C-alpha cells in the first residue's frame, strides 16, 4: 500500500512538471517559443484551450494554463504580430476536447 501511494504521488508530481504552464513575456528574446494567433482553426498548428487551473493543464496537448510568474511556467511565449515570425501558429478554441496538434512536426517547441 505504501509503495502504491508513493507511486501515485510520483506520477502526479511528474504530470504537474510536464504540464503546459505558459507565461507570456514582453519581448521575443525572453521567449522559448514565438506564437502567432490565427483567425481560423484550419490555419493553426495547434488548437489551444485555456484552462482555469494549473492541474487541468495538459502535457503538450494544447491545454494551457497561463501563470502569473515566469518561474512557474514550463514555457515562456511571446505573441508575434505576423505569422512568418512565429515558431507555432495557434488558434484558441472554446472547449477542451477540441484542443490538440494539427501539425505534429511543431510539437518539439513545447517539450
DSSP file (Angstrom, degrees, kcal/mol; ACC not computed):
  #  RESIDUE AA STRUCTURE BP1 BP2  ACC     N-H-->O    O-->H-N    N-H-->O    O-->H-N    TCO  KAPPA ALPHA  PHI   PSI    X-CA   Y-CA   Z-CA
    1    1 A X     >        0   0    0      0, 0.0     4,-2.2     0, 0.0     5,-0.2   0.000 360.0 360.0 360.0 -39.8    0.0    0.0    0.0
    2    2 A X  H  >  +     0   0    0      1,-0.2     4,-2.2     2,-0.2     5,-0.2   0.896 360.0  49.8 -65.2 -40.3    2.8    2.3    0.9
    3    3 A X  H  > S+     0   0    0      1,-0.2     4,-2.4     2,-0.2    -1,-0.2   0.882 109.3  52.3 -65.6 -38.2    4.6    1.7   -2.5
    4    4 A X  H  > S+     0   0    0      2,-0.2     4,-2.5     1,-0.2    -2,-0.2   0.911 109.5  49.1 -64.0 -42.5    1.3    2.4   -4.3
    5    5 A X  H  X S+     0   0    0     -4,-2.2     4,-2.2     1,-0.2    -2,-0.2   0.912 112.4  47.5 -63.2 -43.2    0.9    5.7   -2.5
    6    6 A X  H  X S+     0   0    0     -4,-2.2     4,-2.4     2,-0.2    -2,-0.2   0.891 111.4  51.3 -65.9 -38.9    4.4    6.7   -3.3
    7    7 A X  H  X S+     0   0    0     -4,-2.4     4,-2.5     2,-0.2    -2,-0.2   0.924 110.6  48.1 -63.8 -44.4    4.0    5.7   -7.0
    8    8 A X  H  X S+     0   0    0     -4,-2.5     4,-2.3     1,-0.2     5,-0.2   0.891 111.4  50.7 -63.8 -39.4    0.8    7.8   -7.3
    9    9 A X  H  X S+     0   0    0     -4,-2.2     4,-2.1     2,-0.2    -1,-0.2   0.914 111.3  48.3 -63.5 -43.2    2.5   10.7   -5.7
   10   10 A X  H  X S+     0   0    0     -4,-2.4     4,-2.5     2,-0.2    -2,-0.2   0.920 111.7  49.1 -63.7 -45.2    5.4   10.5   -8.1
   11   11 A X  H  X S+     0   0    0     -4,-2.5     4,-2.3     1,-0.2    -2,-0.2   0.907 112.1  47.9 -62.8 -43.3    3.2   10.2  -11.2
   12   12 A X  H  X S+     0   0    0     -4,-2.3     4,-1.7     2,-0.2    -1,-0.2   0.878 112.0  50.2 -67.4 -36.0    1.1   13.2  -10.1
   13   13 A X  H  X S+     0   0    0     -4,-2.1     4,-1.9    -5,-0.2    -2,-0.2   0.913 111.7  47.9 -66.6 -41.6    4.2   15.2   -9.5
   14   14 A X  H  X S+     0   0    0     -4,-2.5     4,-2.0     2,-0.2    -2,-0.2   0.885 109.8  51.7 -67.5 -38.8    5.6   14.3  -12.9
   15   15 A X  H  < S+     0   0    0     -4,-2.3     4,-0.4     1,-0.2    -1,-0.2   0.864 110.3  49.9 -67.0 -33.6    2.4   15.1  -14.7
   16   16 A X  H >< S+     0   0    0     -4,-1.7     3,-0.6    -5,-0.2    -1,-0.2   0.875 108.9  52.8 -68.1 -37.1    2.4   18.5  -13.0
   17   17 A X  H 3< S+     0   0    0     -4,-1.9    -2,-0.2     1,-0.2    -1,-0.2   0.884 113.7  41.8 -65.7 -39.4    6.0   19.1  -14.0
   18   18 A X  T 3< S+     0   0    0     -4,-2.0    -1,-0.2    -5,-0.1    42,-0.2   0.402  88.5 121.0 -90.7   2.7    5.3   18.3  -17.7
   19   19 A X  S <  S-     0   0    0     -3,-0.6     2,-1.9    -4,-0.4    40,-0.3  -0.287  77.6-104.5 -65.8 152.3    2.0   20.3  -17.8
   20   20 A X        +     0   0    0     38,-2.9    45,-2.2    43,-0.4     2,-0.6  -0.555  50.4 167.9 -83.4  80.4    1.7   23.1  -20.2
   21   21 A X  E     -a   65   0A   0     -2,-1.9    53,-2.4    43,-0.2    54,-1.9  -0.868  18.2-164.0 -94.3 120.4    2.1   26.0  -17.8
   22   22 A X  E     -ab  66  75A   0     43,-3.2    45,-3.0    -2,-0.6     2,-0.4  -0.829  17.6-168.2-115.2 141.8    2.6   29.1  -20.0
   23   23 A X  E     - b   0  76A   0     52,-1.9    54,-2.8    -2,-0.4     2,-0.7  -0.999  18.7-139.4-127.0 130.8    3.9   32.6  -19.3
   24   24 A X  E     - b   0  77A   0     -2,-0.4    54,-0.2    43,-0.3     2,-0.1  -0.797  22.2-158.5 -92.1 116.6    3.6   35.4  -21.8
   25   25 A X        -     0   0    0     52,-2.8    54,-0.4    -2,-0.7     6,-0.1  -0.443  20.3-128.0 -92.2 167.2    6.7   37.5  -21.9
   26   26 A X  S    S+     0   0    0     -2,-0.1     2,-0.3    52,-0.1    52,-0.1   0.368  87.7  43.1 -98.8   3.9    7.0   41.1  -23.2
   27   27 A X  S >  S-     0   0    0      1,-0.1     3,-1.2     0, 0.0     4,-0.4  -0.995  74.2-128.6-149.7 145.0    9.9   40.6  -25.6
   28   28 A X  G >  S+     0   0    0     -2,-0.3     3,-1.2     1,-0.3    -1,-0.1   0.821 105.8  61.1 -64.7 -31.9   10.8   38.0  -28.1
   29   29 A X  G 3  S+     0   0    0      1,-0.3    -1,-0.3    -3,-0.1    49,-0.0   0.686 101.4  54.8 -70.6 -15.4   14.3   37.4  -26.8
   30   30 A X  G <  S+     0   0    0     -3,-1.2    -1,-0.3    47,-0.0     2,-0.2   0.545  94.7  93.8 -88.1  -9.1   12.9   36.3  -23.4
   31   31 A X    <   -     0   0    0     -3,-1.2    46,-0.2    -4,-0.4     3,-0.1  -0.530  58.7-158.0 -93.0 150.2   10.7   33.6  -25.0
   32   32 A X  S    S+     0   0    0     44,-2.8     2,-0.4     1,-0.3    45,-0.2   0.767  90.1  24.1 -82.5 -33.4   11.2   29.9  -25.6
   33   33 A X  E    S-c   77   0A   0     43,-1.8    45,-1.9    77,-0.0     2,-0.5  -0.997  70.1-141.9-138.7 135.5    8.6   30.0  -28.3
   34   34 A X  E     -c   78   0A   0     -2,-0.4    53,-2.5    43,-0.2    54,-1.9  -0.868  27.5-165.9 -97.1 129.7    7.2   32.7  -30.6
   35   35 A X  E     -cd  79  88A   0     43,-3.1    45,-2.7    -2,-0.5     2,-0.4  -0.915  14.6-164.3-123.2 139.8    3.5   32.3  -31.2
   36   36 A X  E     - d   0  89A   0     52,-1.9    54,-2.8    -2,-0.4     2,-0.7  -0.989  18.3-138.0-121.2 132.6    1.1   33.8  -33.7
   37   37 A X  E     - d   0  90A   0     -2,-0.4    54,-0.2    43,-0.4     2,-0.1  -0.806  22.2-156.1 -92.0 118.8   -2.7   33.7  -33.1
   38   38 A X        -     0   0    0     52,-2.8    54,-0.3    -2,-0.7     6,-0.1  -0.460  19.2-126.9 -90.8 165.7   -4.5   32.9  -36.3
   39   39 A X  S    S+     0   0    0     -2,-0.1     2,-0.3     1,-0.1    52,-0.1   0.427  88.8  39.0 -95.4   0.9   -8.1   33.8  -37.1
   40   40 A X  S >  S-     0   0    0      1,-0.1     3,-1.3     0, 0.0     4,-0.3  -0.995  75.1-126.4-149.8 146.6   -9.3   30.3  -38.1
   41   41 A X  G >  S+     0   0    0     -2,-0.3     3,-1.2     1,-0.3    -1,-0.1   0.807 105.8  62.7 -65.1 -30.5   -8.6   26.8  -36.8
   42   42 A X  G 3  S+     0   0    0      1,-0.3    -1,-0.3    -3,-0.0    49,-0.0   0.684 100.9  54.1 -70.4 -15.1   -7.5   25.4  -40.2
   43   43 A X  G <  S+     0   0    0     -3,-1.3    -1,-0.3    47,-0.0    -2,-0.2   0.531  93.7  98.2 -89.7  -8.1   -4.6   27.8  -40.3
   44   44 A X    <   -     0   0    0     -3,-1.2    46,-0.2    -4,-0.3     3,-0.1  -0.468  56.9-159.9 -88.8 150.8   -3.3   26.7  -36.9
   45   45 A X  S    S+     0   0    0     44,-2.8    57,-3.1     1,-0.3    58,-2.1   0.735  90.0  25.9 -85.6 -32.3   -0.5   24.3  -36.0
   46   46 A X  E     -eF  90 101A   0     43,-2.0    45,-1.8    55,-0.2     2,-0.6  -0.998  68.2-145.6-138.0 132.0   -2.0   23.9  -32.5
   47   47 A X  E     -eF  91 100A   0     53,-3.0    53,-2.1    -2,-0.4     2,-0.4  -0.883  28.8-158.8 -95.4 123.9   -5.5   24.3  -31.2
   48   48 A X  E     -e   92   0A   0     43,-2.7    45,-3.1    -2,-0.6     2,-0.5  -0.857  16.4-167.9-113.6 136.8   -5.3   25.8  -27.7
   49   49 A X  E     -g   63   0B   0     13,-2.9    15,-2.1    -2,-0.4     2,-0.7  -0.991  21.2-136.7-118.7 126.5   -7.8   25.7  -24.8
   50   50 A X  E     -g   64   0B   0     -2,-0.5    15,-0.2    43,-0.4     2,-0.2  -0.734  22.3-153.9 -84.2 117.5   -7.1   27.9  -21.8
   51   51 A X        -     0   0    0     13,-2.9    15,-0.4    -2,-0.7     6,-0.1  -0.525  15.1-132.6 -90.0 160.4   -7.8   26.0  -18.6
   52   52 A X  S    S+     0   0    0     -2,-0.2     2,-0.3    13,-0.1    -1,-0.1   0.572  85.1  35.2 -91.4 -10.6   -8.7   27.7  -15.4
   53   53 A X  S >  S-     0   0    0      1,-0.1     3,-1.5     0, 0.0     4,-0.4  -0.992  76.7-121.7-144.8 150.0   -6.3   25.8  -13.0
   54   54 A X  G >  S+     0   0    0     -2,-0.3     3,-1.3     1,-0.3    -1,-0.1   0.826 109.7  60.2 -63.0 -32.7   -2.8   24.5  -13.4
   55   55 A X  G 3  S+     0   0    0      1,-0.2    -1,-0.3   -36,-0.1    10,-0.0   0.672 100.2  57.8 -70.4 -13.9   -3.7   20.9  -12.5
   56   56 A X  G <  S+     0   0    0     -3,-1.5    -1,-0.2     2,-0.0    -2,-0.2   0.544  82.0 111.5 -88.8  -8.8   -6.1   20.9  -15.6
   57   57 A X    <   -     0   0    0     -3,-1.3     7,-0.2    -4,-0.4   -36,-0.1  -0.364  62.9-133.5 -67.8 144.1   -3.2   21.8  -18.0
   58   58 A X        -     0   0    0      5,-1.7   -38,-2.9   -38,-0.2     2,-0.7  -0.217  18.3-105.5 -88.3-178.7   -2.2   19.0  -20.4
   59   59 A X  S    S-     0   0    0    -40,-0.3   -40,-0.2     1,-0.1     5,-0.1  -0.799  91.4 -40.0-112.8  88.1    1.2   17.7  -21.3
   60   60 A X  S    S+     0   0    0     -2,-0.7    41,-0.1   -42,-0.2    -1,-0.1   0.864 110.8 112.3  61.4  41.6    1.8   19.1  -24.8
   61   61 A X  S    S-     0   0    0      2,-0.2     3,-0.1    39,-0.1   -14,-0.1   0.243  95.1 -92.9-123.8  10.5   -1.8   18.6  -25.9
   62   62 A X  S    S+     0   0    0      1,-0.2   -13,-2.9    37,-0.1     2,-0.9   0.447  86.9 123.5  94.7   0.3   -3.0   22.2  -26.3
   63   63 A X  E     -g   49   0B   0    -15,-0.2    -5,-1.7    36,-0.1   -43,-0.4  -0.842  43.6-173.9 -97.0 105.7   -4.4   22.6  -22.8
   64   64 A X  E     -g   50   0B   0    -15,-2.1   -13,-2.9    -2,-0.9     2,-0.5  -0.781  22.4-162.5-107.9 142.3   -2.6   25.7  -21.5
   65   65 A X  E     -a   21   0A   0    -45,-2.2   -43,-3.2    -2,-0.4     2,-0.6  -0.993  19.6-141.0-116.9 124.2   -2.6   27.3  -18.1
   66   66 A X  E     -a   22   0A   0     -2,-0.5   -43,-0.2   -15,-0.4     2,-0.1  -0.758  19.5-151.3 -88.3 119.0   -1.3   30.9  -18.1
   67   67 A X        -     0   0    0    -45,-3.0   -43,-0.3    -2,-0.6     3,-0.1  -0.368  17.1-131.7 -84.9 166.1    0.8   31.5  -14.9
   68   68 A X  S    S+     0   0    0      1,-0.1     2,-0.3    -2,-0.1    -1,-0.1   0.405  90.2  42.2 -97.4   0.7    1.3   34.8  -13.2
   69   69 A X  S >  S-     0   0    0      1,-0.1     3,-1.1     0, 0.0     4,-0.4  -0.997  75.1-130.4-147.9 144.5    5.1   34.5  -13.0
   70   70 A X  G >  S+     0   0    0     -2,-0.3     3,-1.2     1,-0.2    -1,-0.1   0.829 104.7  60.9 -65.3 -32.8    7.8   33.2  -15.4
   71   71 A X  G 3  S+     0   0    0      1,-0.3    -1,-0.2     3,-0.0   -48,-0.0   0.692 101.2  55.6 -70.2 -16.3    9.4   30.9  -12.8
   72   72 A X  G <  S+     0   0    0     -3,-1.1    -1,-0.3   -50,-0.0     2,-0.2   0.571  93.5  93.1 -86.7 -10.3    6.1   28.9  -12.5
   73   73 A X    <   -     0   0    0     -3,-1.2   -51,-0.2    -4,-0.4     3,-0.1  -0.536  60.7-156.0 -90.9 148.7    5.9   28.3  -16.3
   74   74 A X  S    S+     0   0    0    -53,-2.4     2,-0.3     1,-0.3   -52,-0.2   0.710  89.7  22.6 -86.7 -24.5    7.2   25.3  -18.3
   75   75 A X  E     -b   22   0A   0    -54,-1.9   -52,-1.9     2,-0.0     2,-0.5  -0.999  67.3-148.1-142.0 142.0    7.4   27.5  -21.4
   76   76 A X  E     -b   23   0A   0     -2,-0.3   -44,-2.8   -54,-0.2   -43,-1.8  -0.936  24.3-169.7-107.0 128.9    7.7   31.2  -22.0
   77   77 A X  E     -bc  24  33A   0    -54,-2.8   -52,-2.8    -2,-0.5     2,-0.4  -0.842  15.7-154.9-120.2 156.5    6.0   32.5  -25.1
   78   78 A X  E     - c   0  34A   0    -45,-1.9   -43,-3.1    -2,-0.3     2,-0.7  -0.999  19.1-134.0-127.8 129.4    5.9   35.8  -27.0
   79   79 A X  E     - c   0  35A   0     -2,-0.4   -43,-0.2   -54,-0.4     2,-0.1  -0.746  25.6-158.4 -85.2 114.5    3.0   36.7  -29.2
   80   80 A X        -     0   0    0    -45,-2.7   -43,-0.4    -2,-0.7     6,-0.1  -0.462  18.8-130.4 -89.5 164.5    4.3   38.0  -32.5
   81   81 A X  S    S+     0   0    0     -2,-0.1     2,-0.3   -45,-0.1   -45,-0.1   0.336  86.6  46.3-100.2   6.5    2.4   40.2  -34.9
   82   82 A X  S >  S-     0   0    0      1,-0.1     3,-1.2     0, 0.0     4,-0.4  -0.994  74.1-130.9-148.5 143.3    2.9   38.3  -38.1
   83   83 A X  G >  S+     0   0    0     -2,-0.3     3,-1.2     1,-0.3   -47,-0.1   0.818 104.9  60.8 -65.4 -31.1    2.7   34.6  -38.9
   84   84 A X  G 3  S+     0   0    0      1,-0.2    -1,-0.3     3,-0.0   -48,-0.0   0.691 101.5  55.1 -70.9 -16.2    6.1   34.4  -40.6
   85   85 A X  G <  S+     0   0    0     -3,-1.2    -1,-0.2   -50,-0.0     2,-0.2   0.545  93.6  96.5 -87.4  -8.8    7.8   35.5  -37.4
   86   86 A X    <   -     0   0    0     -3,-1.2   -51,-0.2    -4,-0.4     3,-0.1  -0.522  57.4-159.9 -90.6 147.7    6.2   32.6  -35.4
   87   87 A X  S    S+     0   0    0    -53,-2.5     2,-0.4     1,-0.3   -52,-0.2   0.823  90.2  19.4 -80.3 -39.6    7.5   29.2  -34.4
   88   88 A X  E     -d   35   0A   0    -54,-1.9   -52,-1.9    21,-0.1     2,-0.5  -0.995  69.3-145.3-136.4 136.7    4.0   28.0  -33.9
   89   89 A X  E     -d   36   0A   0     -2,-0.4   -44,-2.8   -54,-0.2   -43,-2.0  -0.893  26.2-170.8-101.2 129.4    0.6   29.3  -35.1
   90   90 A X  E     -de  37  46A   0    -54,-2.8   -52,-2.8    -2,-0.5     2,-0.4  -0.837  18.5-161.8-121.5 156.8   -2.2   28.8  -32.6
   91   91 A X  E     - e   0  47A   0    -45,-1.8   -43,-2.7    -2,-0.3     2,-0.5  -0.993  23.4-130.8-134.0 128.9   -6.0   29.1  -32.5
   92   92 A X  E     - e   0  48A   0     -2,-0.4   -43,-0.2   -54,-0.3     2,-0.2  -0.695  26.0-160.5 -84.9 124.6   -7.9   29.4  -29.2
   93   93 A X        -     0   0    0    -45,-3.1   -43,-0.4    -2,-0.5     6,-0.0  -0.571  21.5-129.5-102.7 166.2  -10.8   27.0  -29.0
   94   94 A X  S    S+     0   0    0     -2,-0.2     2,-0.3   -45,-0.1   -45,-0.1   0.372  86.6  46.3 -99.2   3.4  -13.9   27.1  -26.8
   95   95 A X  S >  S-     0   0    0      1,-0.1     3,-1.2     0, 0.0     4,-0.4  -0.998  73.4-130.2-146.7 144.8  -13.8   23.5  -25.4
   96   96 A X  G >  S+     0   0    0     -2,-0.3     3,-1.1     1,-0.3   -47,-0.1   0.815 104.8  62.1 -66.2 -30.3  -11.0   21.3  -24.1
   97   97 A X  G 3  S+     0   0    0      1,-0.2    -1,-0.3     3,-0.0   -48,-0.0   0.685  98.8  58.2 -69.9 -15.1  -11.9   18.4  -26.3
   98   98 A X  G <  S+     0   0    0     -3,-1.2    -1,-0.2   -36,-0.0    -2,-0.2   0.619  84.8 104.6 -85.8 -14.0  -11.1   20.5  -29.4
   99   99 A X    <   +     0   0    0     -3,-1.1     2,-0.2    -4,-0.4   -51,-0.2  -0.348  46.9  93.7 -70.3 146.8   -7.5   21.2  -28.2
  100  100 A X  E    S-F   47   0A   0    -53,-2.1   -53,-3.0   -38,-0.1     2,-0.3  -0.829  70.4 -58.1 153.5 172.4   -4.6   19.4  -29.9
  101  101 A X  E     +F   46   0A   0     -2,-0.2   -55,-0.2   -55,-0.2     3,-0.2  -0.596  29.4 174.8 -82.4 135.5   -1.9   19.4  -32.5
  102  102 A X  S    S+     0   0    0    -57,-3.1     2,-0.5    -2,-0.3   -56,-0.2   0.618  86.3  38.9-104.1 -26.4   -2.8   19.8  -36.2
  103  103 A X  S >  S-     0   0    0    -58,-2.1     3,-1.9     1,-0.1    -1,-0.2  -0.838  70.1-174.8-124.5  91.0    0.8   19.9  -37.3
  104  104 A X  G >  S+     0   0    0     -2,-0.5     3,-1.4     1,-0.3     4,-0.3   0.649  74.4  76.3 -66.9 -14.6    2.7   17.4  -35.1
  105  105 A X  G 3  S+     0   0    0      1,-0.2     3,-0.4     2,-0.1    -1,-0.3   0.702  92.0  56.6 -67.5 -16.4    6.1   18.4  -36.5
  106  106 A X  G X  S+     0   0    0     -3,-1.9     3,-1.7     1,-0.2     4,-0.3   0.466  76.6  96.5 -92.3  -2.7    5.9   21.6  -34.3
  107  107 A X  G X   +     0   0    0     -3,-1.4     3,-2.1     1,-0.3    -1,-0.2   0.811  68.2  74.7 -55.7 -31.1    5.4   19.6  -31.1
  108  108 A X  G >  S+     0   0    0     -3,-0.4     3,-1.3     1,-0.3    -1,-0.3   0.767  82.4  67.4 -56.6 -27.5    9.2   19.9  -30.4
  109  109 A X  G <  S+     0   0    0     -3,-1.7    -1,-0.3     1,-0.2    -2,-0.2   0.729 103.0  45.1 -67.4 -20.7    8.8   23.6  -29.5
  110  110 A X  G <         0   0    0     -3,-2.1    -1,-0.2    -4,-0.3    -2,-0.2   0.183 360.0 360.0-112.5  17.7    6.8   22.6  -26.3
  111  111 A X    <         0   0    0     -3,-1.3    -1,-0.2    -4,-0.1    -2,-0.1   0.418 360.0 360.0 -93.8 360.0    9.0   19.8  -25.0
